[in-house]
């Protein structure tokens, strides 16, 4: 199983009154390594120490190293339903049912009903459009968790991006929300990723999936342009998402939900955006 960077997660249910307590003892980040294996696979235990272990009565450490902390409970253990709303640009769209279909295929095996609302060349403001339609309307369905993969068309305004992303997270709260870092094609994205990795310190509902580190270590996940996803990358993105989510509560009731945002003509019309 691929290891994803995971941060402390808040709970989500029918209301904030039923929320589980925040897992406060978990470090904000875990290093990404390796390629994805079977979703149920386990890693080999570490080699035994060369010196005798301390007595079992010894005091346990009060902190954990950031590179070895085990992730908190999967999101599926913290919600009451299985409906996931995903928001993104062309990278996420390439995993949607109208293209590769990997996201619904992989997450469906984990019991998640998924709506992939992602379009070519969308910037951070796209989140407002999706949430207005899918979250705020009186007839909008209920969502149990969310995922945001925007920023590949970053315009360089870190302050505006941070404000918008924070607003979306707060609108979605108390639902657990995955936020993905971005493959670093310029220095602006390095600063943006730094901000994303810090989000769980102020927003305990956030889980960060470090796509930037994963693609830096495994360039075969990317197409020839160094940004968009290869066939392997699309599957790997879905598997990393499944790892963060875990099994959904309604594992026998998974469907691929119809997307409302499917306009992929924007890239050819603008002639400038990349994702």
N, C-alpha and C positions, 0 to 999 in steps of 0.2 A: 504493500500500500504506500502510496506517496504520502509524505509527511507535509502538512501544510502549516504555515504560520498561523497560529491560533491565539486569540486574545480572550480575556475574560468575557463571559457571555451573560447577558441578562436573560430573563425568562419571558415567555410569551404565552398567553392563553386567551381565554375569552375576555378577560379584563385584567387591569394591573393589580386588582385585589388578589388574584390567584397566582401571581408571579412568584417563582422560586427565588431564593436569595442569590445574590451574585456570588460567583466563585472567586473570592478575593485573593486566594492563595496562589493563583496561577500567574506565572510570568507573562508579560504582554506578548512575547514573541518566541517562536521556535524555528530553528533553521530548517530550510527545505533541502532535502537531499534525495538523490536517486530517482528512479523511474517508477511509474505506477505498477503495482502487481494486483492480484485478486483483491477485491474489496474486503474480503473476510480474512486475508492473510495476516500473519503475525510476524514480527521481526525476531531474529535470534537474540537470546539474552546476552548481555555483555560478558566478557571473560571475567573469571573470578579474580579478586585482588591478590597481589603477591604477598601482602601482609595480613595477619589475622584480623578478622572483622572485630569491631568493638563489641562489648557486651550488649545484650539486647536491652538492658536497662539504661543505656546511655541516652542522653537527651538528643532528640532529633533536631536537625538544623531548622532554623526559622525562615530561611530563604532558599531558593533554588536557582541554579545557574540558568541564564536565559537560553542557552543553546541545548539544554537537556531536559527541560521541564516537560512533563506529560501534558497533553492538551486537556481542557476541561471536558465535561460530559458533552456528547454530540448534541447539536441543536434538536434533533428528533426526540431526545429525552426531556426537552424543556418546553415543548409546545403541545397543544391539544389536537391539532389537525395536521393535514399534509399538504396544504396549498402554498406553493412557493412562487413569488413574483420576482422575475429577474429583469433588470434594466441595463441596457448597454448599447454599444456601437457595433461596427461590422465584425469585430472579433467574436463577440458573443453571438451575433446574428448568424455567423457561420456554423454554429452548433444547433441552430433552430431547426424545426421540422421541415421548413421550406428549403433548407440546404442540406447539411450533413445529418441532422437529427440526433447527434450524439447526446445532447443534454437530456432530452426526454428519455432516450433509450437507457442511459446509465442511471439517471435519478429515478426513473420508473421502477427499476429493479430494487431500489431502496424504498419504494412505496410513496414517492413524492409525485404530486400532480403539479406540473410546471407550466407557467406561462412565460415564454421568452419574448419580452418586449424590447427588441433591439433592431436598429436600422443603421445603414451605411452613413458614415461621416457625421454622426451626431456628437455634439459637445455636451458639457455638463448641464446646460439648460434643458436638455431633453428629459431629465428626471422630473421636472415640473409638469411637463405635458403628460407623462405616463401616470404620475401620482394623481393629477387632477382627474384623469379619466378612470383609473383603476382603483383608486383609494377613496376619493372624496365624493363622487357622485352617489346620490341616494340609493341607486340600484346596484352599486359596486359590490362585488363579492367580498367575503372576508378572506384575508390572507394571514397565514400563520408565521411566515418567515419571508425574507426578501434578500435580494442580492443586487449589488450595484457594481458594474464594470464599465466605468466611463473615465475619460481622461486621455485616450489615445489621440484625440484631436485637440489637445490642450493648447490654449491660445497664449499662455505665458502669464496670465493674471492669477497668481497663486491665492491672493486674498479673496477674490471673487469665487474661485473654485472652492476654496475651503468653506466659505459662507454657504454656498449652494449645497455642497455635499452634507454639511452639518444640518442644514434645514431638512434635507430629505431623511436623514437618519432620525431626526426628532419627530418628523411626521409619521414615520413608520414605527417608532417606539410605542409600546414595549416589545414589539416583534424583534427577534434576533435578526441581524442584518449582516450578510457577508459583504465585505468590500475588498476588491482586488487591487494590488499594486500593478504597475504598468512596466512593460518591457522598456528599458531605458535607452532611448535613441538620441537623447540630448540631455544637457545639464538641467533644463527646466523640469524634466520628468524625475530627475534625482531628488530635487527639492519637494516635488509633489508626493513622491513615494515616502519621503521622510515624514510628511504630514499625515499620510494615511496610516503608517505604522504606529503613529502616536495616538490615533483616535480612541482606542480602548481606554486610555487613561482618563478621558472625560466622558466617554460614552460606553458604558458597560454592556450595552446590547450588541456591540460590534464584534465581529470575528473577521480578522484580516487574513486573506489568502495571498501569500507572497508570490504572485506570478512573475514579478520582476526577477527574483532570485532563481526561480525555477527555470526560466528561459535563459538566464545568463549561464547557468550550469549545463543546460541541455539545449543547445541552439538548434538541434534537429526538430524541436517543437515548432519552429518558425518557418514560414515560407521564405522564398529567396529575397524578399524585401527586408527581412530582419524584423518584421513587426507582426504581420498577419500570421495566421496559424496554418501549419501543415496538417495533413490528415492525422498524423500522430498527435500533434498539438491539440487539435479539437477534442480528441478522445481524452487526452491527458487533462485538459481543463475540466471536462465533465467528471473525471475520476477524482480530481482534487476537490471539486465542489462536493461530490458525494461523501468524501472522507470527512469534510467539515460538518456536513449535515447529519450523517449517520442514518439509521433507519427511521422512517416516518412512523407516527403512531398508527395511521390507517394503511398498513403496508399492502393490503389486498385491494385497495381502492384507488390505484394510481392511473391517471390519464394525462395525456399531453393536451393542455388547454389551448384553445384557439387564441392566437395573438391578434391584437387590434392594430399594432404598429408594424407595418411590413413594407414601407416605402423605401426601396433600395435604389431609386433613381437619383438620389441626392448627390452621390459621388460624381456621376457623369455630368450632372447639371452644374455643379460648382467648379469642378475641375481642379480643386485645390486641397481638399481634406484627405486624410490618409486612412482613417479608421471608420 
